[in-house]
Amino acid sequence: MKLMTLTARLLIGGLFVGHGTQKLKGWFGGYGIDGTAGFMTSLGMHPGRRNAIAAGATETAGGALLALGLGTPLAAAAITGTMLTAIRKVHLPNGVWNEGGGWEYHATLIAALLLIAEQGPGPVSLDAVLGIERKGAGWALAALALGAAASAASIEAGRRNAPPAEPVATEAAPPS
C-alpha cells in the first residue's frame, strides 16, 4: 500500500472539499456565495457570483475526486487551476513567502498534486479498483497544462465580462 500517497490524497482532498464549501455554503468560517462573489468581483473576476460558484464547485469536486482517488489527473488539474488563479489574482504581487501573503503555499500544493498525478493514487483508490488508474510524468504534465489553461481562460473571461468603465467627468475649458 502507498500509505503516504493515501494520506496526502485524503488530507489535501479533504481540505479542498472544505475550502470549496466555504465558498459555496459558508461552512467552516467561509463567506458563502455572496461574500465570495464580492471578493471575486474585487479581483476583476466578472461576474463575481458565477466565478464564486465555479471556484467553489471546482475545489469541492476536485477535492472529493482526489480523496477518493477517482480521475486523479483530472482532480489534480482542477485544483491546480484554482491555485494558479489564486496565485495570479491574489498572491503574486506579495512575493514568494506565505507570511507576506505570497504564493509559496499554493505552489507547494500544486507540486504535491502533480506528484500524486505522476505516482498515481495508489491501490486504495477508485481508479485502481475500477482499473482506470492513469499515472506517469505525461499525466502530471497534462494535469498542469489543463489547470494552467483553465486558469488563463477563467481570468480572461473575467476580464472580458467586466462592466463598462464609468466615464470620467472632465471640466469644460473656460471660454476664451
C-alpha positions as CSV (number, residue, x, y, z in Angstrom):
1,M,0.0,0.0,0.0
2,K,1.2,3.5,-0.7
3,L,0.3,4.8,2.8
4,M,1.7,8.3,2.3
5,T,0.0,8.8,-1.1
6,L,-3.3,7.8,0.5
7,T,-2.6,10.1,3.4
8,A,-1.8,13.0,1.1
9,R,-4.8,12.4,-1.1
10,L,-7.1,12.3,1.9
11,L,-5.6,15.4,3.6
12,I,-5.3,17.6,0.5
13,G,-8.6,16.4,-1.0
14,G,-10.5,16.8,2.3
15,L,-9.1,20.2,2.8
16,F,-10.2,21.3,-0.6
17,V,-13.7,19.9,-0.1
18,G,-13.8,22.2,3.0
19,H,-12.3,25.1,1.1
20,G,-14.8,24.8,-1.7
21,T,-17.7,24.6,0.7
22,Q,-16.5,27.7,2.5
23,K,-17.2,29.5,-0.8
24,L,-20.4,27.7,-1.7
25,K,-22.1,27.3,1.7
26,G,-20.2,29.5,4.2
27,W,-19.2,26.4,6.1
28,F,-16.0,26.2,8.2
29,G,-15.9,30.0,8.7
30,G,-16.3,30.8,5.0
31,Y,-18.1,33.7,3.4
32,G,-20.6,31.8,1.3
33,I,-21.6,32.6,-2.2
34,D,-22.4,36.3,-1.6
35,G,-19.2,37.1,0.2
36,T,-17.1,35.1,-2.2
37,A,-18.8,36.8,-5.1
38,G,-17.9,40.2,-3.8
39,F,-14.3,39.1,-3.4
40,M,-14.3,37.7,-7.0
41,T,-15.6,41.0,-8.3
42,S,-12.9,42.9,-6.4
43,L,-10.3,40.7,-8.2
44,G,-11.8,41.5,-11.6
45,M,-13.3,38.0,-11.9
46,H,-16.6,39.1,-13.5
47,P,-19.4,38.2,-12.9
48,G,-18.4,37.6,-9.3
49,R,-21.3,35.2,-8.5
50,R,-20.6,32.9,-11.4
51,N,-16.9,32.8,-10.6
52,A,-17.6,32.1,-6.9
53,I,-19.8,29.2,-7.8
54,A,-17.3,27.9,-10.3
55,A,-14.3,28.2,-7.9
56,G,-16.3,26.6,-5.0
57,A,-17.6,23.8,-7.2
58,T,-14.2,23.1,-8.7
59,E,-12.5,23.0,-5.3
60,T,-15.2,20.8,-3.8
61,A,-15.4,18.3,-6.7
62,G,-11.7,18.3,-7.3
63,G,-11.0,17.7,-3.6
64,A,-13.6,14.9,-3.4
65,L,-12.2,13.2,-6.5
66,L,-8.7,13.4,-5.2
67,A,-9.6,12.0,-1.8
68,L,-11.5,9.1,-3.5
69,G,-8.6,8.5,-6.0
70,L,-11.0,8.8,-8.9
71,G,-10.0,10.6,-12.1
72,T,-6.8,11.5,-10.3
73,P,-5.1,13.6,-13.1
74,L,-8.4,15.5,-13.6
75,A,-8.7,16.1,-9.9
76,A,-5.1,17.4,-9.9
77,A,-5.9,19.6,-12.9
78,A,-9.0,21.1,-11.3
79,I,-7.3,22.1,-8.0
80,T,-4.1,23.2,-9.9
81,G,-6.3,25.6,-11.9
82,T,-7.9,27.2,-8.9
83,M,-4.5,27.5,-7.2
84,L,-2.9,29.1,-10.3
85,T,-5.8,31.6,-10.4
86,A,-5.3,32.4,-6.7
87,I,-1.6,32.9,-7.3
88,R,-2.1,35.2,-10.3
89,K,-5.0,37.2,-8.9
90,V,-4.1,37.5,-5.2
91,H,-0.7,36.2,-4.2
92,L,1.8,37.0,-6.9
93,P,2.2,40.7,-6.1
94,N,3.0,39.8,-2.5
95,G,6.2,37.9,-3.4
96,V,7.1,34.3,-2.6
97,W,6.7,33.9,1.2
98,N,3.4,32.9,2.8
99,E,4.0,35.2,5.8
100,G,3.6,38.2,3.5
101,G,0.6,36.8,1.6
102,G,2.8,35.3,-1.1
103,W,2.4,32.3,-3.3
104,E,4.7,29.7,-1.6
105,Y,1.8,27.6,-0.1
106,H,-0.2,27.5,-3.3
107,A,2.9,26.4,-5.3
108,T,3.6,23.7,-2.8
109,L,0.1,22.3,-3.1
110,I,0.4,22.3,-6.9
111,A,3.7,20.4,-6.6
112,A,2.0,17.8,-4.3
113,L,-0.9,17.4,-6.6
114,L,1.4,16.9,-9.6
115,L,3.4,14.3,-7.7
116,I,0.2,12.4,-6.9
117,A,-0.8,12.6,-10.5
118,E,2.7,11.3,-11.5
119,Q,2.9,8.5,-8.9
120,G,-0.8,7.6,-9.2
121,P,-3.4,7.4,-6.5
122,G,-2.3,4.0,-5.2
123,P,-4.0,0.7,-4.7
124,V,-6.5,2.1,-2.2
125,S,-8.3,4.3,-4.8
126,L,-11.3,4.1,-7.0
127,D,-9.1,4.4,-10.0
128,A,-7.3,1.2,-9.0
129,V,-10.5,-0.7,-8.1
130,L,-12.1,0.3,-11.4
131,G,-8.9,-0.4,-13.4
132,I,-8.7,3.1,-14.8
133,E,-5.6,4.4,-13.0
134,R,-3.6,6.8,-15.1
135,K,-0.2,7.9,-13.9
136,G,3.2,9.0,-15.0
137,A,5.0,12.2,-16.0
138,G,2.8,12.6,-19.0
139,W,-0.4,12.6,-16.9
140,A,1.2,15.0,-14.4
141,L,2.2,17.4,-17.2
142,A,-1.3,17.1,-18.8
143,A,-2.8,18.0,-15.4
144,L,-0.5,21.0,-15.1
145,A,-1.3,22.1,-18.7
146,L,-5.1,21.7,-18.2
147,G,-5.0,23.5,-14.9
148,A,-3.0,26.4,-16.4
149,A,-5.3,26.6,-19.4
150,A,-8.4,26.7,-17.2
151,S,-6.9,29.4,-15.0
152,A,-5.9,31.5,-18.1
153,A,-9.4,31.1,-19.6
154,S,-11.1,32.0,-16.3
155,I,-9.1,35.1,-15.9
156,E,-9.6,36.2,-19.5
157,A,-13.4,35.5,-19.2
158,G,-13.4,37.7,-16.0
159,R,-11.7,40.5,-17.9
160,R,-14.0,40.3,-20.9
161,N,-17.1,40.3,-18.7
162,A,-16.1,43.4,-16.8
163,P,-18.8,46.0,-16.7
164,P,-18.0,49.1,-18.9
165,A,-15.9,51.7,-17.1
166,E,-17.7,54.7,-15.8
167,P,-17.0,57.8,-17.9
168,V,-14.7,60.3,-16.2
169,A,-16.2,63.7,-15.9
170,T,-13.9,66.5,-17.2
171,E,-14.3,70.2,-16.6
172,A,-15.1,72.2,-19.6
173,A,-12.4,74.7,-20.6
174,P,-13.4,78.3,-19.9
175,P,-14.4,80.3,-23.0
176,S,-11.6,82.3,-24.5
